[in-house]
Amino acid sequence: MDTNEIKEIALRVKDNIQKVIVGKDDVIDLMLTSIICSGHVLLEDVPGLGKTMLAKSLARSINCDFKRIQFTPDLLPSDILGINYYNQKTGEFQLKEGPIMSQIVLADEINRATPRTQSSLLEAMEEHQVSIDGITYKLKEPFFVIATQNPIEISGTFPLPEAQLDRFFMKLSMGYPKIEEEFEILIRFKESNPINEIEAVVSSDELRKAREHYSNVYVDDDIIEYILKIVNATRVNDEIELGISPRGSLALFKASQAYAAINGRDYVLPDDVKFLIKPIFVHRLILNSNSQIKGRNTDDVLDQIIYKINTPVEKI
């Protein structure tokens, strides 16, 4: 499979999602980049902006199993992973699979669950496997987690720890629609919900092949050095308490390849890296207390870092 085929797959999914989601081209591209890289996405935004609708549209566009988990304070790890129960008819213990055993999982309002329940996702997200009563079960491929959370409401929530935030490949935000986009939303949803008409346009086998071949995209040494300069700058910046780890730099490297592939290119541009820096780095950085007191945020600090580092130029 070459990059043109990967682009064609991405366009099919994108066009299908846009039957439901109006605008948000960049967000959809980033979601597709993440799923091709076998990464997971954290959608953080206020309620009612279409986070769940976007996740459902993506799941329906790909011929994969889909489950939604509503996270609440009383949710237990076994409610996610599954449980062994005694079957009186057979006289044996049997596994009742939890919703995590699906291929695409929507973890809705993930920060409403307790840390113990949140941590039950860690092994699944990183290792693509779960352990129940000492037995390890491999998850179906492709496996993709989309988690949502509301950044404003903090009552009854449990902030995700850094270790779990780092498991998310990207952190995205939908944002409010423009006036003309919201007009189109009202027209589309006037008589019925268009998501009910969404059908799969990509098979899981096509997605698997895209995952296997996107890494063939060429990345010049100058672009690799550019990535590493940005990463290193986060580690020595006076405003940052915790900089980007090697997992973060690898995520940016892989994402740049996948993003180039869904755009039909077999090479990475510096602009690809620039476009991906914030979605991949913003949730992995921790500012020190002085910066937080001054009202600084990670977006501001990343903008400053990017501005100071020279962008590679095309070789002639």
C-alpha positions as CSV (number, residue, x, y, z in Angstrom):
1,M,0.0,0.0,0.0
2,D,1.4,3.4,-1.0
3,T,0.6,6.9,0.3
4,N,-1.9,7.5,-2.4
5,E,-3.9,4.5,-1.2
6,I,-3.6,5.7,2.4
7,K,-4.9,9.2,1.3
8,E,-7.8,7.6,-0.5
9,I,-8.8,5.6,2.6
10,A,-8.5,8.8,4.8
11,L,-10.6,10.7,2.3
12,R,-13.4,8.1,2.4
13,V,-13.5,8.2,6.2
14,K,-13.3,12.0,6.3
15,D,-16.1,12.5,3.8
16,N,-18.3,10.0,5.7
17,I,-17.7,11.8,9.0
18,Q,-18.5,15.1,7.4
19,K,-22.0,13.9,6.7
20,V,-22.5,14.4,10.4
21,I,-19.8,16.7,11.6
22,V,-19.8,20.2,10.0
23,G,-16.3,21.7,9.6
24,K,-13.6,20.6,11.9
25,D,-11.4,19.4,9.1
26,D,-8.2,19.7,11.1
27,V,-9.7,17.7,14.1
28,I,-10.8,14.9,11.8
29,D,-7.3,14.8,10.1
30,L,-5.7,14.6,13.5
31,M,-8.1,11.8,14.6
32,L,-7.2,9.8,11.4
33,T,-3.5,10.4,12.0
34,S,-3.8,9.0,15.5
35,I,-5.7,5.9,14.6
36,I,-3.2,5.1,11.8
37,C,-0.4,5.5,14.3
38,S,-2.2,3.2,16.7
39,G,-2.4,6.1,19.2
40,H,-5.3,7.1,21.4
41,V,-7.1,10.5,21.6
42,L,-8.3,12.6,24.5
43,L,-11.1,15.0,23.4
44,E,-11.3,17.8,25.9
45,D,-14.0,20.4,25.5
46,V,-17.2,21.8,27.0
47,P,-20.4,19.7,26.6
48,G,-22.5,19.9,23.5
49,L,-19.8,20.5,20.9
50,G,-20.0,17.1,19.2
51,K,-17.2,15.1,20.9
52,T,-19.3,11.9,21.3
53,M,-20.9,12.4,17.8
54,L,-17.4,12.6,16.2
55,A,-16.3,9.4,18.0
56,K,-19.5,7.6,16.9
57,S,-19.1,8.8,13.3
58,L,-15.5,7.6,13.1
59,A,-16.5,4.2,14.6
60,R,-19.3,3.7,12.1
61,S,-17.1,4.7,9.2
62,I,-14.7,1.9,9.9
63,N,-16.0,-1.7,10.0
64,C,-15.0,-2.3,13.6
65,D,-16.6,-3.3,16.9
66,F,-17.6,-0.2,18.9
67,K,-18.5,0.2,22.6
68,R,-19.3,3.3,24.6
69,I,-18.4,3.4,28.4
70,Q,-20.0,6.1,30.5
71,F,-17.5,6.9,33.3
72,T,-19.1,7.6,36.7
73,P,-17.7,7.6,40.2
74,D,-19.1,4.2,41.0
75,L,-17.7,2.5,37.9
76,L,-15.4,-0.4,38.7
77,P,-12.4,-1.8,36.8
78,S,-14.4,-5.0,36.3
79,D,-17.1,-3.0,34.6
80,I,-14.6,-2.1,31.9
81,L,-12.4,-5.2,31.7
82,G,-14.9,-8.0,32.3
83,I,-15.3,-10.6,35.0
84,N,-15.2,-14.4,35.4
85,Y,-18.6,-15.7,36.6
86,Y,-19.7,-19.2,37.7
87,N,-22.1,-20.7,35.1
88,Q,-24.4,-23.1,37.0
89,K,-25.4,-24.9,33.8
90,T,-21.9,-25.9,32.8
91,G,-20.4,-26.0,36.3
92,E,-17.5,-23.8,35.2
93,F,-16.3,-20.3,35.4
94,Q,-16.7,-18.3,32.2
95,L,-15.5,-14.9,31.1
96,K,-18.0,-12.1,30.6
97,E,-16.1,-9.7,28.4
98,G,-16.2,-6.0,29.2
99,P,-16.6,-3.2,26.7
100,I,-12.8,-2.8,26.5
101,M,-12.8,-5.9,24.4
102,S,-14.1,-3.9,21.4
103,Q,-11.9,-2.4,18.7
104,I,-13.0,1.2,19.1
105,V,-13.9,2.3,22.6
106,L,-15.4,5.6,23.6
107,A,-14.5,6.5,27.2
108,D,-17.1,9.2,27.9
109,E,-16.2,11.7,30.7
110,I,-13.2,9.7,31.7
111,N,-12.3,12.1,34.5
112,R,-15.5,11.3,36.4
113,A,-14.2,7.8,37.3
114,T,-11.9,7.1,40.3
115,P,-8.2,6.8,39.7
116,R,-8.4,3.0,40.3
117,T,-10.9,2.7,37.4
118,Q,-9.0,5.1,35.2
119,S,-5.8,3.1,35.7
120,S,-7.6,-0.1,34.4
121,L,-7.3,1.5,31.0
122,L,-3.5,1.8,31.2
123,E,-2.5,-1.7,30.2
124,A,-5.1,-1.9,27.5
125,M,-4.0,1.4,25.9
126,E,-0.3,0.7,26.1
127,E,0.0,-3.1,25.6
128,H,-3.3,-3.8,23.8
129,Q,-4.1,-6.5,26.3
130,V,-6.0,-6.9,29.6
131,S,-5.4,-9.1,32.6
132,I,-8.3,-10.7,34.4
133,D,-7.7,-13.0,37.3
134,G,-4.1,-13.5,36.3
135,I,-5.0,-14.4,32.7
136,T,-3.9,-12.1,29.9
137,Y,-6.2,-11.6,26.9
138,K,-5.0,-9.9,23.7
139,L,-7.4,-7.2,22.4
140,K,-8.7,-7.2,18.8
141,E,-6.9,-5.1,16.3
142,P,-7.2,-2.3,15.4
143,F,-7.7,-1.1,19.0
144,F,-8.4,2.6,19.5
145,V,-9.6,4.5,22.6
146,I,-11.3,7.9,22.3
147,A,-11.7,9.5,25.8
148,T,-13.7,12.7,26.4
149,Q,-13.6,15.1,29.4
150,N,-15.0,18.5,30.3
151,P,-12.1,20.9,31.2
152,I,-14.4,23.4,33.0
153,E,-16.5,21.4,35.5
154,I,-14.3,20.0,38.3
155,S,-17.0,19.0,40.9
156,G,-17.0,15.3,41.2
157,T,-14.1,14.7,38.9
158,F,-10.7,13.1,39.3
159,P,-7.9,14.8,37.1
160,L,-6.0,12.3,35.0
161,P,-2.5,11.7,36.3
162,E,0.5,12.5,34.1
163,A,1.2,8.7,33.6
164,Q,-2.2,8.3,32.0
165,L,-2.2,11.5,30.1
166,D,1.1,10.4,28.5
167,R,-0.7,7.3,27.2
168,F,-2.8,9.5,24.9
169,F,-1.2,10.1,21.6
170,M,-3.0,13.4,21.1
171,K,-5.2,15.8,23.0
172,L,-7.8,17.6,20.8
173,S,-10.4,20.2,21.2
174,M,-13.5,20.7,19.0
175,G,-14.2,24.3,19.7
176,Y,-17.4,26.3,19.0
177,P,-18.6,26.2,15.4
178,K,-18.7,29.3,13.2
179,I,-22.1,30.9,12.6
180,E,-22.4,29.5,9.0
181,E,-21.3,26.0,10.3
182,E,-23.9,26.1,13.1
183,F,-26.5,27.1,10.5
184,E,-25.6,24.0,8.5
185,I,-25.8,21.9,11.7
186,L,-29.4,23.1,12.4
187,I,-30.4,22.3,8.8
188,R,-28.9,18.8,8.8
189,F,-30.5,17.8,12.1
190,K,-33.8,19.4,11.3
191,E,-35.7,16.2,10.5
192,S,-33.4,13.3,11.7
193,N,-30.0,12.5,13.0
194,P,-27.7,12.0,10.0
195,I,-25.5,9.6,12.0
196,N,-28.2,7.0,11.6
197,E,-27.4,6.9,7.9
198,I,-23.7,6.5,8.3
199,E,-22.3,3.1,7.0
200,A,-18.8,1.7,7.0
201,V,-16.6,2.9,4.2
202,V,-13.3,1.3,5.3
203,S,-12.6,-2.2,6.4
204,S,-10.5,-3.1,9.4
205,D,-8.1,-4.9,7.0
206,E,-7.6,-1.6,5.0
207,L,-6.9,0.2,8.2
208,R,-4.4,-2.5,9.3
209,K,-2.5,-2.2,6.0
210,A,-2.4,1.6,6.4
211,R,-0.9,1.1,9.8
212,E,1.7,-1.3,8.4
213,H,2.9,1.0,5.5
214,Y,2.7,4.6,6.7
215,S,6.1,4.3,8.3
216,N,7.7,4.0,4.8
217,V,7.2,7.8,4.5
218,Y,10.6,9.5,4.3
219,V,11.8,11.8,7.0
220,D,14.9,13.9,6.3
221,D,17.6,14.2,8.9
222,D,17.1,17.9,9.1
223,I,13.5,17.4,10.1
224,I,14.5,14.8,12.7
225,E,17.0,17.3,14.1
226,Y,14.2,19.9,14.1
227,I,12.0,17.6,16.1
228,L,14.7,16.9,18.6
229,K,15.6,20.6,19.0
230,I,12.0,21.3,20.0
231,V,11.9,18.4,22.4
232,N,15.2,19.4,24.0
233,A,14.0,23.0,24.3
234,T,11.1,21.8,26.4
235,R,13.5,20.0,28.8
236,V,15.7,23.1,29.5
237,N,13.0,25.8,29.4
238,D,12.8,27.8,32.7
239,E,9.0,27.8,32.6
240,I,8.6,24.0,32.2
241,E,8.7,21.6,35.2
242,L,8.4,18.4,33.1
243,G,9.5,18.4,29.5
244,I,8.8,16.0,26.6
245,S,9.9,12.4,27.1
246,P,11.3,10.1,24.3
247,R,7.7,8.7,24.0
248,G,6.6,12.2,23.1
249,S,9.3,12.8,20.5
250,L,8.6,9.4,18.9
251,A,4.9,10.2,18.8
252,L,5.7,13.5,16.9
253,F,8.0,11.6,14.5
254,K,5.4,8.9,13.8
255,A,2.5,11.4,13.5
256,S,4.4,13.4,11.0
257,Q,4.8,10.3,8.8
258,A,1.1,9.4,9.1
259,Y,-0.1,13.0,8.5
260,A,2.1,13.2,5.3
261,A,0.6,9.8,4.2
262,I,-3.0,10.8,4.6
263,N,-2.2,13.9,2.4
264,G,-0.7,11.6,-0.3
265,R,2.9,12.5,0.3
266,D,5.8,10.0,0.7
267,Y,7.9,12.6,2.5
268,V,7.4,14.8,5.6
269,L,7.4,18.6,5.5
270,P,8.4,21.0,8.3
271,D,4.9,22.3,8.3
272,D,3.6,18.8,9.1
273,V,5.7,18.9,12.3
274,K,4.5,22.4,13.2
275,F,0.9,21.4,12.7
276,L,1.3,18.4,15.0
277,I,3.4,19.8,17.8
278,K,0.6,21.2,20.0
279,P,-1.9,18.2,19.8
280,I,0.9,15.8,20.7
281,F,2.9,17.9,23.3
282,V,0.3,20.1,25.0
283,H,-0.9,17.4,27.5
284,R,2.6,16.1,28.1
285,L,4.1,19.4,29.5
286,I,3.8,20.6,33.0
287,L,4.6,24.2,33.7
288,N,6.3,25.2,37.0
289,S,4.4,27.0,39.7
290,N,5.8,30.5,38.8
291,S,4.5,30.2,35.2
292,Q,1.1,29.0,36.4
293,I,0.8,32.0,38.8
294,K,1.6,34.3,35.9
295,G,-1.2,32.8,34.0
296,R,0.9,31.2,31.3
297,N,-0.3,28.1,29.6
298,T,1.4,25.4,27.6
299,D,0.2,26.8,24.2
300,D,2.0,30.1,24.9
301,V,5.2,28.4,26.0
302,L,5.2,26.1,22.9
303,D,4.6,29.0,20.6
304,Q,7.6,30.7,22.1
305,I,9.8,27.6,21.7
306,I,8.7,27.1,18.1
307,Y,9.4,30.8,17.2
308,K,13.0,30.6,18.5
309,I,14.0,27.4,16.6
310,N,14.9,27.8,12.9
311,T,12.6,25.8,10.5
312,P,14.5,23.5,8.1
313,V,14.5,24.7,4.5
314,E,14.0,22.6,1.4
315,K,17.2,21.2,0.0
316,I,17.9,22.1,-3.7
